[in-house]
Amino acid sequence: MEVKITESNFKEEVLNSSKPVLVDFWATWCGP
């Protein structure tokens, strides 16, 4: 499942998650 993480939902979606969370950090200037 894909979820857009923002400053306002980071704590709820990542820190307080009852399941493991994989965060993929991405930027236009960062190559694969």
N, CA, C, O and CB atoms as a CASP TS submission, in Angstrom:
PFRMAT TS
TARGET T0000
AUTHOR 0000-0000-0000
METHOD Language model
MODEL 1
PARENT N/A
ATOM      1  N   MET     1       0.845  -1.173   0.000  1.00  0.00           N
ATOM      2  CA  MET     1       0.000   0.000   0.000  1.00  0.00           C
ATOM      3  C   MET     1       0.893   1.240   0.000  1.00  0.00           C
ATOM      4  O   MET     1       1.867   1.310   0.750  1.00  0.00           O
ATOM      5  CB  MET     1      -0.963  -0.004   1.221  1.00  0.00           C
ATOM      6  N   GLU     2       0.568   2.184  -0.817  1.00  0.00           N
ATOM      7  CA  GLU     2       1.339   3.424  -0.913  1.00  0.00           C
ATOM      8  C   GLU     2       0.588   4.544  -0.202  1.00  0.00           C
ATOM      9  O   GLU     2      -0.610   4.741  -0.406  1.00  0.00           O
ATOM     10  CB  GLU     2       1.606   3.800  -2.398  1.00  0.00           C
ATOM     11  N   VAL     3       1.327   5.278   0.644  1.00  0.00           N
ATOM     12  CA  VAL     3       0.749   6.397   1.389  1.00  0.00           C
ATOM     13  C   VAL     3       1.696   7.573   1.272  1.00  0.00           C
ATOM     14  O   VAL     3       2.904   7.415   1.454  1.00  0.00           O
ATOM     15  CB  VAL     3       0.494   6.024   2.889  1.00  0.00           C
ATOM     16  N   LYS     4       1.174   8.738   0.975  1.00  0.00           N
ATOM     17  CA  LYS     4       2.008   9.934   0.926  1.00  0.00           C
ATOM     18  C   LYS     4       2.210  10.439   2.355  1.00  0.00           C
ATOM     19  O   LYS     4       1.249  10.741   3.062  1.00  0.00           O
ATOM     20  CB  LYS     4       1.363  11.041   0.022  1.00  0.00           C
ATOM     21  N   ILE     5       3.477  10.524   2.767  1.00  0.00           N
ATOM     22  CA  ILE     5       3.818  10.964   4.117  1.00  0.00           C
ATOM     23  C   ILE     5       4.137  12.451   4.091  1.00  0.00           C
ATOM     24  O   ILE     5       4.914  12.926   3.262  1.00  0.00           O
ATOM     25  CB  ILE     5       5.017  10.154   4.684  1.00  0.00           C
ATOM     26  N   THR     6       3.526  13.163   5.004  1.00  0.00           N
ATOM     27  CA  THR     6       3.762  14.599   5.147  1.00  0.00           C
ATOM     28  C   THR     6       4.159  14.873   6.596  1.00  0.00           C
ATOM     29  O   THR     6       4.108  13.982   7.443  1.00  0.00           O
ATOM     30  CB  THR     6       2.492  15.433   4.740  1.00  0.00           C
ATOM     31  N   GLU     7       4.552  16.104   6.865  1.00  0.00           N
ATOM     32  CA  GLU     7       4.889  16.460   8.245  1.00  0.00           C
ATOM     33  C   GLU     7       3.704  16.242   9.178  1.00  0.00           C
ATOM     34  O   GLU     7       3.879  15.852  10.332  1.00  0.00           O
ATOM     35  CB  GLU     7       5.351  17.917   8.322  1.00  0.00           C
ATOM     36  N   SER     8       2.514  16.492   8.681  1.00  0.00           N
ATOM     37  CA  SER     8       1.335  16.394   9.543  1.00  0.00           C
ATOM     38  C   SER     8       0.890  14.952   9.818  1.00  0.00           C
ATOM     39  O   SER     8       0.229  14.706  10.827  1.00  0.00           O
ATOM     40  CB  SER     8       0.198  17.154   8.919  1.00  0.00           C
ATOM     41  N   ASN     9       1.234  13.992   8.946  1.00  0.00           N
ATOM     42  CA  ASN     9       0.807  12.614   9.202  1.00  0.00           C
ATOM     43  C   ASN     9       1.964  11.653   9.496  1.00  0.00           C
ATOM     44  O   ASN     9       1.728  10.456   9.659  1.00  0.00           O
ATOM     45  CB  ASN     9       0.033  12.105   8.021  1.00  0.00           C
ATOM     46  N   PHE    10       3.197  12.140   9.568  1.00  0.00           N
ATOM     47  CA  PHE    10       4.364  11.282   9.790  1.00  0.00           C
ATOM     48  C   PHE    10       4.246  10.481  11.084  1.00  0.00           C
ATOM     49  O   PHE    10       4.465   9.269  11.084  1.00  0.00           O
ATOM     50  CB  PHE    10       5.634  12.125   9.821  1.00  0.00           C
ATOM     51  N   LYS    11       3.909  11.135  12.166  1.00  0.00           N
ATOM     52  CA  LYS    11       3.831  10.454  13.463  1.00  0.00           C
ATOM     53  C   LYS    11       2.785   9.339  13.436  1.00  0.00           C
ATOM     54  O   LYS    11       3.046   8.224  13.886  1.00  0.00           O
ATOM     55  CB  LYS    11       3.500  11.462  14.578  1.00  0.00           C
ATOM     56  N   GLU    12       1.617   9.643  12.912  1.00  0.00           N
ATOM     57  CA  GLU    12       0.535   8.654  12.868  1.00  0.00           C
ATOM     58  C   GLU    12       0.860   7.491  11.929  1.00  0.00           C
ATOM     59  O   GLU    12       0.680   6.330  12.298  1.00  0.00           O
ATOM     60  CB  GLU    12      -0.766   9.321  12.429  1.00  0.00           C
ATOM     61  N   GLU    13       1.335   7.794  10.725  1.00  0.00           N
ATOM     62  CA  GLU    13       1.553   6.763   9.703  1.00  0.00           C
ATOM     63  C   GLU    13       2.841   5.955   9.897  1.00  0.00           C
ATOM     64  O   GLU    13       2.890   4.778   9.540  1.00  0.00           O
ATOM     65  CB  GLU    13       1.579   7.406   8.345  1.00  0.00           C
ATOM     66  N   VAL    14       3.881   6.575  10.458  1.00  0.00           N
ATOM     67  CA  VAL    14       5.177   5.899  10.573  1.00  0.00           C
ATOM     68  C   VAL    14       5.496   5.524  12.021  1.00  0.00           C
ATOM     69  O   VAL    14       5.662   4.345  12.332  1.00  0.00           O
ATOM     70  CB  VAL    14       6.285   6.789  10.012  1.00  0.00           C
ATOM     71  N   LEU    15       5.581   6.502  12.891  1.00  0.00           N
ATOM     72  CA  LEU    15       6.010   6.244  14.266  1.00  0.00           C
ATOM     73  C   LEU    15       5.001   5.438  15.076  1.00  0.00           C
ATOM     74  O   LEU    15       5.393   4.610  15.898  1.00  0.00           O
ATOM     75  CB  LEU    15       6.276   7.545  14.962  1.00  0.00           C
ATOM     76  N   ASN    16       3.723   5.666  14.860  1.00  0.00           N
ATOM     77  CA  ASN    16       2.694   4.971  15.637  1.00  0.00           C
ATOM     78  C   ASN    16       2.067   3.792  14.900  1.00  0.00           C
ATOM     79  O   ASN    16       1.024   3.286  15.314  1.00  0.00           O
ATOM     80  CB  ASN    16       1.615   5.940  16.024  1.00  0.00           C
ATOM     81  N   SER    17       2.691   3.355  13.821  1.00  0.00           N
ATOM     82  CA  SER    17       2.142   2.250  13.046  1.00  0.00           C
ATOM     83  C   SER    17       2.225   0.945  13.835  1.00  0.00           C
ATOM     84  O   SER    17       3.206   0.699  14.537  1.00  0.00           O
ATOM     85  CB  SER    17       2.882   2.114  11.708  1.00  0.00           C
ATOM     86  N   SER    18       1.198   0.115  13.716  1.00  0.00           N
ATOM     87  CA  SER    18       1.206  -1.187  14.386  1.00  0.00           C
ATOM     88  C   SER    18       1.946  -2.236  13.549  1.00  0.00           C
ATOM     89  O   SER    18       2.177  -3.353  14.011  1.00  0.00           O
ATOM     90  CB  SER    18      -0.234  -1.653  14.662  1.00  0.00           C
ATOM     91  N   LYS    19       2.316  -1.872  12.318  1.00  0.00           N
ATOM     92  CA  LYS    19       3.031  -2.776  11.415  1.00  0.00           C
ATOM     93  C   LYS    19       4.354  -2.129  11.010  1.00  0.00           C
ATOM     94  O   LYS    19       4.497  -0.909  11.095  1.00  0.00           O
ATOM     95  CB  LYS    19       2.169  -3.112  10.155  1.00  0.00           C
ATOM     96  N   PRO    20       5.330  -2.942  10.567  1.00  0.00           N
ATOM     97  CA  PRO    20       6.581  -2.365  10.067  1.00  0.00           C
ATOM     98  C   PRO    20       6.310  -1.433   8.880  1.00  0.00           C
ATOM     99  O   PRO    20       5.386  -1.659   8.099  1.00  0.00           O
ATOM    100  CB  PRO    20       7.567  -3.485   9.654  1.00  0.00           C
ATOM    101  N   VAL    21       7.122  -0.394   8.760  1.00  0.00           N
ATOM    102  CA  VAL    21       6.940   0.601   7.705  1.00  0.00           C
ATOM    103  C   VAL    21       8.235   0.727   6.909  1.00  0.00           C
ATOM    104  O   VAL    21       9.314   0.849   7.488  1.00  0.00           O
ATOM    105  CB  VAL    21       6.521   1.979   8.299  1.00  0.00           C
ATOM    106  N   LEU    22       8.130   0.698   5.597  1.00  0.00           N
ATOM    107  CA  LEU    22       9.265   0.929   4.711  1.00  0.00           C
ATOM    108  C   LEU    22       9.079   2.305   4.090  1.00  0.00           C
ATOM    109  O   LEU    22       8.088   2.558   3.405  1.00  0.00           O
ATOM    110  CB  LEU    22       9.385  -0.191   3.609  1.00  0.00           C
ATOM    111  N   VAL    23      10.039   3.191   4.334  1.00  0.00           N
ATOM    112  CA  VAL    23       9.957   4.551   3.795  1.00  0.00           C
ATOM    113  C   VAL    23      10.968   4.673   2.664  1.00  0.00           C
ATOM    114  O   VAL    23      12.162   4.448   2.862  1.00  0.00           O
ATOM    115  CB  VAL    23      10.223   5.629   4.908  1.00  0.00           C
ATOM    116  N   ASP    24      10.490   5.028   1.485  1.00  0.00           N
ATOM    117  CA  ASP    24      11.346   5.220   0.317  1.00  0.00           C
ATOM    118  C   ASP    24      11.521   6.720   0.116  1.00  0.00           C
ATOM    119  O   ASP    24      10.599   7.410  -0.319  1.00  0.00           O
ATOM    120  CB  ASP    24      10.738   4.538  -0.968  1.00  0.00           C
ATOM    121  N   PHE    25      12.709   7.216   0.437  1.00  0.00           N
ATOM    122  CA  PHE    25      13.001   8.637   0.261  1.00  0.00           C
ATOM    123  C   PHE    25      13.367   8.875  -1.193  1.00  0.00           C
ATOM    124  O   PHE    25      14.152   8.123  -1.770  1.00  0.00           O
ATOM    125  CB  PHE    25      14.148   9.106   1.208  1.00  0.00           C
ATOM    126  N   TRP    26      12.805   9.915  -1.785  1.00  0.00           N
ATOM    127  CA  TRP    26      12.981  10.171  -3.213  1.00  0.00           C
ATOM    128  C   TRP    26      13.144  11.661  -3.459  1.00  0.00           C
ATOM    129  O   TRP    26      12.524  12.488  -2.792  1.00  0.00           O
ATOM    130  CB  TRP    26      11.789   9.621  -4.019  1.00  0.00           C
ATOM    131  N   ALA    27      13.987  11.988  -4.427  1.00  0.00           N
ATOM    132  CA  ALA    27      14.158  13.380  -4.848  1.00  0.00           C
ATOM    133  C   ALA    27      14.492  13.388  -6.338  1.00  0.00           C
ATOM    134  O   ALA    27      15.103  12.445  -6.841  1.00  0.00           O
ATOM    135  CB  ALA    27      15.282  14.100  -4.013  1.00  0.00           C
ATOM    136  N   THR    28      14.100  14.434  -7.040  1.00  0.00           N
ATOM    137  CA  THR    28      14.344  14.512  -8.479  1.00  0.00           C
ATOM    138  C   THR    28      15.832  14.537  -8.806  1.00  0.00           C
ATOM    139  O   THR    28      16.240  14.069  -9.869  1.00  0.00           O
ATOM    140  CB  THR    28      13.672  15.745  -9.056  1.00  0.00           C
ATOM    141  N   TRP    29      16.650  15.080  -7.900  1.00  0.00           N
ATOM    142  CA  TRP    29      18.087  15.192  -8.154  1.00  0.00           C
ATOM    143  C   TRP    29      18.856  13.935  -7.755  1.00  0.00           C
ATOM    144  O   TRP    29      20.070  13.873  -7.947  1.00  0.00           O
ATOM    145  CB  TRP    29      18.648  16.384  -7.412  1.00  0.00           C
ATOM    146  N   CYS    30      18.177  12.945  -7.209  1.00  0.00           N
ATOM    147  CA  CYS    30      18.835  11.728  -6.723  1.00  0.00           C
ATOM    148  C   CYS    30      18.629  10.601  -7.729  1.00  0.00           C
ATOM    149  O   CYS    30      17.498  10.180  -7.972  1.00  0.00           O
ATOM    150  CB  CYS    30      18.287  11.318  -5.326  1.00  0.00           C
ATOM    151  N   GLY    31      19.713  10.116  -8.311  1.00  0.00           N
ATOM    152  CA  GLY    31      19.627   9.039  -9.287  1.00  0.00           C
ATOM    153  C   GLY    31      19.319   7.700  -8.641  1.00  0.00           C
ATOM    154  O   GLY    31      19.416   7.569  -7.421  1.00  0.00           O
ATOM    155  N   PRO    32      18.946   6.696  -9.442  1.00  0.00           N
ATOM    156  CA  PRO    32      18.607   5.367  -8.904  1.00  0.00           C
ATOM    157  C   PRO    32      19.814   4.643  -8.352  1.00  0.00           C
ATOM    158  O   PRO    32      19.691   3.519  -7.867  1.00  0.00           O
ATOM    159  CB  PRO    32      17.962   4.517  -9.975  1.00  0.00           C
TER
END
